[in-house]
Amino acid sequence: MSEIQETMGEVASVIQEIEKQLENLLSRKREDIERALAARIQKEKEAAHKRVNELEKEFDQEREALDEFRTMVGEVEAERNTILDEVRERIKHALQFQAEVENLSRHTAEEIRKVNDLHQKLESLRQRTADRAGFLKKDLREKFGIVTEVPEQEDVLGPEMDLDRELENLKRIKTLLAGELPSGGGEGRPRKEGGESWELRIPEIRDLIQSSHFQEDGETKSVPVEDGPGGKAPQGVIGGISVVESLNALGRTDPADGSGEIRYFQKRIKVVLDSEHLLGAIERSVEESRKLSFRLGETESAKDRFFIKHELINAQERLRKLVFRAIKICDKTPPALPGVVLDVLNVKVLRNMLDRLSTDNWANPEDLASFEKDIRVLTTAFRERIVPREKYSRSILEELEGG
């Protein structure tokens, strides 16, 4: 029995040891889980704190932008009030000037009438003198057989004055004043022809920060194109007229909805676009926008930055409408582009240009710089194609004759 008891004692001791080890293992596992949980909670707290800081930073930026906009609106409002005060002052001066002009016009009319009366008296005196001279000539011829010519008196006062014409001029001046300045007896508003009042509209703040919307199409009117200054004709002539003169005689212009004009040459139904004029307009627009972009990078005023960006976007829109008008002309009478430049300037190139003008943002200096770089490459290749000028002009004339 003693051996069995010893064995049972050993088993019990082993079991106790195992239980102790299990308890220690459970304790360590619990501690590991609690530490992992604490670490995860700490990590999530840090992430949440970081996110809160980022949100606060974003809100601070928005508040700063809002404060800048509030400051800009205040500056615009102050400038608007200054302009309104100047407008009122200038209208006041205009009314005073109008009263003075009306007074001077009245005195001028009176003086002209007096001059006319004196002129009539002079005519009467001249007529009496002429009658007397005629009688003297007749008397000398009948009584003494003397034939003589009495010299006519020179008009020392110069050409006759036309009273009606002078009064009409005064009336025209008064009409112009009535059409552009406020009438003294009216409500202080300028008036146009027919007595209808003009509305002198001062833009509100919302008008100053709202962009304009334009139509794609507009009425067109063709007018002859005159030679610009310094436009010397080349040596080649056609029928006694230089090639350039012959080509310019066929010149027309097409307004592009307030965004400049498209020039082209037309003979009967055949039309060829003046590509050089179009590229020149594009170059000028890009150059002016580049200067605005440079100003944008240097100015720190929120108001000035806002308006410069608005000018850049408007310049981009005007150029887009100009290119759109050129494409419409090409679609209406294809190809409508000089054949000698079709490899560098064609409808596909114009459409790609139109797409970029529709999607880019010139308020972003990178977009403007990229567009300017491509235009510089295009114009360089184009100018290489139009040399010599006589040959280029003659090719356009031949294309027009072929229509």
NUFIFI-506399 format. One record per residue (C-alpha): x, y, z; residue in one letter. Coordinates in steps of 0.1 Angstrom, whole numbers, padded with zeros to 4 digits, always signed. Layout:
N
XYZA;...
END
This chain:
403
+0000+0000+0000M;+0029+0023+0007S;+0041+0021-0030E;+0006+0029-0043I;+0004+0058-0020Q;+0038+0070-0032E;+0027+0067-0068T;-0005+0086-0062M;+0015+0113-0044G;+0038+0116-0074E;+0009+0118-0098V;-0008+0145-0078A;+0025+0164-0077S;+0028+0162-0115V;-0008+0173-0120I;-0002+0202-0097Q;+0029+0211-0117E;+0010+0209-0149I;-0018+0230-0135E;+0007+0256-0124K;+0024+0257-0158Q;-0011+0260-0175L;-0020+0289-0152E;+0014+0306-0160N;+0008+0300-0197L;-0027+0314-0195L;-0014+0344-0176S;+0012+0351-0203R;-0013+0347-0231K;-0036+0371-0214R;-0009+0396-0209E;+0002+0392-0246D;-0034+0397-0257I;-0038+0427-0234E;-0005+0442-0246R;-0015+0437-0283A;-0049+0452-0276L;-0033+0482-0259A;-0008+0486-0287A;-0036+0485-0313R;-0057+0509-0293I;-0027+0532-0291Q;-0020+0529-0328K;-0056+0537-0336E;-0055+0566-0313K;-0024+0580-0330E;-0040+0574-0364A;-0072+0591-0353A;-0052+0620-0338H;-0032+0624-0371K;-0065+0624-0391R;-0079+0650-0368V;-0048+0672-0373N;-0051+0668-0410E;-0088+0677-0410L;-0080+0708-0388E;-0053+0718-0412K;-0077+0714-0442E;-0103+0735-0424F;-0077+0761-0416D;-0068+0763-0452Q;-0104+0767-0462E;-0109+0794-0436R;-0078+0812-0449E;-0091+0810-0485A;-0125+0823-0472L;-0108+0851-0454D;-0088+0860-0486E;-0121+0860-0506F;-0138+0881-0479R;-0109+0906-0481T;-0110+0906-0519M;-0148+0912-0519V;-0142+0941-0495G;-0115+0956-0517E;-0137+0952-0548V;-0167+0968-0530E;-0145+0997-0519A;-0131+1001-0554E;-0167+0999-0568R;-0178+1027-0545N;-0149+1048-0556T;-0158+1042-0592I;-0194+1051-0585L;-0184+1083-0569D;-0162+1092-0599E;-0191+1083-0623V;-0215+1106-0604R;-0189+1134-0604E;-0182+1130-0642R;-0220+1130-0649I;-0222+1162-0629K;-0194+1177-0650H;-0210+1164-0682A;-0243+1181-0673L;-0224+1214-0667Q;-0206+1210-0700F;-0238+1203-0718Q;-0254+1234-0705A;-0224+1254-0716E;-0224+1238-0750V;-0261+1245-0754E;-0256+1281-0744N;-0226+1285-0768L;-0247+1268-0795S;-0275+1293-0790R;-0250+1322-0792H;-0234+1307-0823T;-0267+1304-0840A;-0275+1340-0833E;-0241+1352-0846E;-0245+1331-0878I;-0279+1346-0884R;-0264+1381-0879K;-0236+1372-0903V;-0262+1360-0928N;-0281+1392-0925D;-0249+1412-0932L;-0242+1389-0961H;-0276+1396-0975Q;-0270+1433-0972K;-0236+1428-0990L;-0254+1409-1018E;-0279+1438-1021S;-0251+1463-1023L;-0233+1442-1049R;-0264+1439-1069Q;-0270+1476-1069R;-0234+1482-1079T;-0237+1456-1107A;-0269+1473-1119D;-0252+1507-1118R;-0222+1493-1138A;-0245+1478-1164G;-0263+1511-1168F;-0230+1529-1171L;-0218+1505-1198K;-0250+1509-1218K;-0249+1547-1215D;-0213+1549-1227L;-0220+1526-1256R;-0251+1544-1268E;-0240+1580-1263K;-0203+1578-1271F;-0198+1545-1288G;-0174+1534-1261I;-0174+1498-1253V;-0158+1490-1219T;-0158+1463-1193E;-0163+1473-1157V;-0143+1450-1136P;-0163+1430-1111E;-0156+1434-1074Q;-0139+1406-1057E;-0156+1390-1028D;-0134+1402-0999V;-0153+1380-0975L;-0145+1348-0993G;-0171+1320-1001P;-0207+1325-0991E;-0217+1311-0958M;-0246+1286-0959D;-0268+1294-0929L;-0289+1263-0933D;-0257+1241-0933R;-0243+1258-0902E;-0276+1255-0883L;-0278+1218-0894E;-0243+1213-0880N;-0254+1228-0847L;-0285+1206-0847K;-0263+1176-0853R;-0241+1185-0823I;-0272+1189-0801K;-0285+1156-0813T;-0252+1139-0804L;-0253+1155-0770L;-0288+1144-0764A;-0279+1109-0774G;-0249+1105-0751E;-0253+1129-0722L;-0281+1133-0696P;-0307+1159-0705S;-0309+1189-0682G;-0347+1185-0678G;-0347+1147-0675G;-0341+1123-0647E;-0304+1125-0649G;-0300+1096-0673R;-0283+1096-0706P;-0306+1095-0736R;-0303+1079-0770K;-0321+1086-0803E;-0359+1087-0801G;-0358+1101-0765G;-0355+1066-0749E;-0334+1066-0718S;-0301+1048-0716W;-0296+1026-0685E;-0262+1034-0669L;-0256+1001-0653R;-0228+0997-0627I;-0219+0960-0622P;-0226+0944-0589E;-0201+0923-0570I;-0217+0891-0583R;-0212+0904-0618D;-0175+0910-0613L;-0169+0874-0602I;-0191+0857-0627Q;-0177+0846-0661S;-0194+0854-0694S;-0211+0829-0716H;-0208+0831-0754F;-0226+0817-0784Q;-0208+0797-0809E;-0224+0812-0839D;-0229+0848-0849G;-0239+0868-0879E;-0211+0875-0904T;-0204+0904-0926K;-0178+0905-0953S;-0159+0937-0959V;-0129+0943-0981P;-0095+0939-0965V;-0071+0969-0968E;-0034+0966-0970D;-0017+0970-0936G;+0011+0995-0931P;+0044+0985-0946G;+0027+0958-0967G;+0049+0962-0999K;+0039+0942-1029A;+0064+0917-1043P;+0081+0921-1076Q;+0058+0897-1094G;+0028+0913-1112V;-0003+0900-1129I;-0018+0921-1156G;+0001+0952-1144G;-0010+0946-1107I;+0013+0931-1081S;+0005+0896-1068V;-0001+0909-1033V;-0024+0936-1046E;-0044+0911-1067S;-0047+0889-1037L;-0057+0917-1013N;-0084+0928-1037A;-0101+0895-1029L;-0097+0899-0992G;-0127+0896-0968R;-0131+0895-0930T;-0155+0875-0908D;-0161+0886-0872P;-0157+0859-0847A;-0184+0868-0821D;-0166+0896-0804G;-0133+0876-0804S;-0115+0893-0832G;-0119+0885-0869E;-0110+0858-0894I;-0095+0870-0927R;-0098+0850-0959Y;-0097+0854-0997F;-0128+0847-1018Q;-0135+0846-1055K;-0170+0835-1065R;-0176+0804-1042I;-0140+0796-1037K;-0126+0805-1003V;-0090+0803-0990V;-0083+0811-0953L;-0056+0837-0946D;-0036+0813-0924S;-0009+0839-0917E;-0034+0863-0902H;-0049+0835-0881L;-0015+0824-0867L;-0006+0860-0860G;-0037+0865-0839A;-0030+0832-0820I;+0006+0844-0814E;-0005+0877-0801R;-0031+0861-0778S;-0006+0837-0764V;+0020+0865-0759E;-0005+0887-0740E;-0015+0857-0718S;+0021+0849-0711R;+0026+0884-0697K;-0005+0880-0676L;+0008+0847-0663S;+0040+0863-0653F;+0021+0890-0634R;+0001+0862-0617L;+0033+0846-0604G;+0046+0879-0589E;+0014+0894-0573T;+0004+0885-0538E;-0029+0903-0537S;-0059+0879-0536A;-0080+0903-0556K;-0054+0909-0583D;-0047+0871-0586R;-0085+0865-0590F;-0089+0891-0617F;-0057+0880-0636I;-0069+0844-0636K;-0102+0856-0649H;-0085+0876-0677E;-0065+0845-0687L;-0096+0823-0689I;-0113+0850-0710N;-0083+0852-0734A;-0084+0815-0738Q;-0121+0815-0745E;-0117+0843-0771R;-0090+0824-0789L;-0111+0792-0788R;-0140+0810-0805K;-0116+0824-0831L;-0102+0789-0839V;-0138+0776-0839F;-0148+0802-0865R;-0118+0792-0887A;-0128+0756-0886I;-0164+0765-0896K;-0151+0782-0927I;-0130+0752-0935C;-0159+0728-0930D;-0182+0750-0952K;-0158+0753-0982T;-0131+0726-0978P;-0102+0726-0979P;-0102+0765-0975A;-0065+0764-0965L;-0035+0772-0987P;-0022+0740-1003G;+0014+0748-0997V;+0009+0748-0959V;-0015+0718-0956L;+0013+0696-0943D;+0018+0718-0912V;-0016+0736-0909L;-0047+0718-0917N;-0082+0711-0902V;-0069+0683-0880K;-0043+0706-0865V;-0070+0733-0859L;-0093+0707-0843R;-0066+0695-0820N;-0059+0732-0811M;-0096+0737-0804L;-0097+0706-0781D;-0068+0719-0761R;-0083+0754-0758L;-0115+0737-0746S;-0099+0715-0719T;-0067+0733-0708D;-0067+0760-0681N;-0045+0789-0689W;-0047+0800-0653A;-0023+0771-0648N;+0012+0782-0661P;+0021+0747-0672E;-0009+0744-0696D;-0002+0779-0711L;+0036+0771-0714A;+0029+0738-0732S;+0004+0755-0756F;+0029+0783-0763E;+0057+0758-0771K;+0035+0740-0796D;+0024+0772-0813I;+0060+0783-0816R;+0069+0751-0834V;+0038+0754-0857L;+0045+0790-0867T;+0082+0783-0874T;+0073+0755-0897A;+0045+0776-0913F;+0068+0805-0921R;+0093+0782-0938E;+0065+0771-0961R;+0055+0807-0972I;+0089+0817-0985V;+0093+0832-1010P;+0062+0853-1005R;+0055+0859-1041E;+0052+0822-1048K;+0029+0817-1017Y;+0006+0846-1028S;+0005+0833-1064R;-0004+0798-1052S;-0034+0812-1034I;-0045+0831-1064L;-0042+0800-1085E;-0064+0780-1060E;-0090+0808-1062L;-0089+0808-1099E;-0094+0770-1099G;-0127+0774-1080G;
END
